[in-house]
Amino acid sequence: MSEPDLIQNLLQGVATGEISPDQAFAQLKNLSFETVGDFAKIDHHRQLRTGFPEVIWGEGKTLEQLIRIIQTMIERSPLVMATRIGTTIAEQLQAEVKGLRYYPQARICALGQLKTKYKGKIGILSAGTADLPVAEEAAVTAQLCGFTVLRLWDVGISGIHRLFSHRQLLQEADVLIVVAGMEGALPSVVAGLVDCPVIGVPTSIGYGASFGGIAPLLTMLNSCAAGVGVVNIDNGFGGAILAGQILRRANHIGALMLSEENE
């Protein structure tokens, strides 16, 4: 059950006398955040505030910590998602958590999915095959959050004709996430071809002078094309959430305009 539904049911239960104020308080006190052991505080209200539930950063957490956090979130979030989960840990988690899905290329474990389906499409491009883990992290995140995703892989600028042969897909997208390592020039090229926001995601793929993603990060920040925003190195998840926020607000504004027209 989602947080808004839970709050509404609690208030209705108090109003009808089915739930006492003390019982309601006992449930409400853990809605803002809930302590798990001595290592985590789960932010149950994040979806209410931001539109998306809290997501677990998996890297660096022990198996026991991940299990306890996931089990705590299951009851209160329609989507439980953990990023940067390796195959071995994923298999161990699946043995302990019933129904847990694993997306190996994206390195994401998940239960459930957000039910809201947003209008608009998020296009995700990767410059090279080596960028796919970051690109898939963005794609799976966006899909789990209720967005339609268009994938286009291995269209880097060293063979720019590969990109040009997919102009129709570029035009279909309402937001584009462009994932690139090496020198990171692809977002600038793409932004010069389209009329929608472009989100650059630099990756740590490249030879020594790419400095683990610093070179593509700086290239994207210095893009001569207008309309390019940039997230951190290898942050496919962050790129997807930013694209999602853009479409969420666009959906909200569209609904408001329709409502005003009908008044």
N, C-alpha and C positions, 0 to 999 in steps of 0.2 A: 504494500500500500504506500502511495506517495505521501510526502509530508503534508501537503495541503489537504488531502483527503483525510489523513489521520487527525489533523487539527479540527476539521469540520465535524468529523464523527464524534470526537471527544466533546466538543461544545454542544452538539445536538444531544448527546447522551446525558450531559449535565442538565440541559434544559428540560428533558423529559423525565429526569429522575432515575434513569437507568444506571448512571455513573455518579458517584458521590464526588463532591469537590476535592476531597482528599485523594481519591483514586485518580482523578484527572490530573491533579498536581503531580502525583507520583510518575505519571507518564510524560507530562509536559516538561518536567525538569531536565529530562535527557534529550529534549528535542534540539536545543541549541548546540550542545556538544555532549559527548559521552566519553568518559575515561575508560581506556582499555589497559588493564595492568598498570605498570609504571612507565609505559613506553609510547602511548598514543592517546590522542584526544580526537574523536571522530566528529567532524563538523556536519551534523545532520541538517542544518539550515542552509547549507550552501546552495542547493538547488532553488530554494525560495528566494535567495538574494541575487543569484547570478544566472539562473536558468539551467545550470548544469550541476550535477552532484559532485561531491568530492571524489577524486580519483587517487588510488594508491600508487605511490612511487615504489616499485618493487625492489629495485636494486639496493643492496645493502641491508635489507631486512632479513631476519631469520625466518625459517619455515614456520616456526611456532608463532612468531609475530604476525606473519601474513595470514595464517589460518584464523587467529583470533580476531584480527581486524576485519577480515572478510565475513566471518560469522556474525560479528556485531553489526555490520552494515546491511546484511541480507534482509533483516526484518523491516528496515526503514527506508531503503532506497530501491527504486525500480531498476537501477543499473548499478552493479558493483563491478568495478573495473580496476585492474592492476597493470601498470606498464613496466617495461624492462624486466620481464620474467624469462629466464632461460629455460631450455627444454627440460632439464633434470628437475628443477624446482616445480615447473608446471605439472609434470607427471606426479610428483609427490602431492601437490595441492589437489589435483583431480582425484587422487585416492582418498582424500580427506573431506572434500567439499563436493557434494552431489550436484551434478548438472553443470559444473564449471567447464566452460569452453576455452580452448586455447588456440590462438592465432600465431603460429610459429614464426612467420616472417615478420609480423608486426611486434612480436614478443609481448603480446597482451593476453591476459586472462580476463574472462568476463562472465557474469551472470546477469540475465535479463537484458532489457533494452528500453530506452526512453520511448514512450508511446506516441508522443507528439510527432507528427510528420510535417516538416516545414516545406513550403514552396521554394523553388529555386534549386540550383544544382551547384555543387562544389566540384570543380575540376582539379585533379591532382596530377602534376607532371613530374617525372624524374629525369634528370639529365643522363644518368647512366644506370646500369644494372646494379652496381655497387651501392647506389643510393636507395635501393628498394626497401631495406628495413625501416628507414626513416619515413619514406613515402607511404609504406603500408601502415605504419603507426598512425599517420595522419588519416589515411583512408578508413581504417577500421574504427578509429575514434569517431570520425564524422558519421559513419553509418550507425554505430551504436547510439549516437546522440540524436538520430532521427532525420539525417540528411541524405539526399540522393547524391551519390558520388560517381564521377566519371574519371576513369584511370587512363593515363597515357604514359607509358614507360619508355625509357631509353631514347630520348629525343634531344640529346645535347647538341651544342652548337658546332661540334667538330663534324657533324653531318646534318647541317641545318635543314636540308631538304626533307628529312624525316619529320621535322616539326611542321614544315609548310604543307605537307601532305595531309595534315590533320587540322586544317583551319576550321572546318565545320565544328569539331569538338570544342575548339577554343571559343567559338562564337556562342555555343550552347551554354557554356558555364556562366554563372552569375558571380562567382568568386573563384579565383585560381590560386592554388598553392603550388609553388614551383620549388622543387627540391634539387639542389645541385652542390657538388663539391668542386675539387680542383680550383679553378679561378672564379667559379660561381657567376658566370655571365648570363645564364639562361633567363633569369627573371627579368633582366633589362630588355632582352630581345622580345620576350613574351609581352611585356607591358607596352611595347611599341606597336603591338598588333591588335590589342583588344581594348574594349571600353568598360571593363569591370575592374574591381580591386585585385591586385596581385600581391600575394604574400610570399616572400622569399624565405626559404628554409635552408641555410647553409649546412653542409655536412662536413664531417671530419675526414672525408675521403680525399686522398691526394698525396702527391710526393712531398718531400720534406719542407719545401718552401711554402706549402699551403698552411703550415703551422697548425695542423690539427683542426682546420676549419676557420682559422682567423682570416686567411686570404679571401675565401668566398664571402665571409661575413662582411669584410670591408668593401668588397666589390658591390655587394647588394646594397649596403648603406650609401655608397657613392653612386648609385644608379642615376644615369642621365635621363631615364624615362620617368615620367610622372606617374604617381599612383602605386608605388611599390612600398609596402611595409615589410619589415624584417623581424623575425623572431630569432631566438638563440640557436647556437650550433646544435644540430641533431635533434631539434625540438619539434618533431612531427606532431606530437600531441598538442603543443601550444599553437602551432599553425592551424590545426583543425578547429580548436576552440575559438580562435580569433575569427576564422571564416564563419563558424557557426554563429557567433555573436553578430556579425554583419548581417547574415540572413535572418536571424531572429528579429533584429530591429527593423529590417526591411519588411518582414511579414507583419510586424506590429504596426508600422506606419501605414502599410497598405490596408490593414483592417480598419484603422482610424479614418482614413480617407473614404473608404467605402461606407462607413457608418455616417460620416458627415454628409455624403451625397444622398443617403437614404432619409435624412432628417427633413 
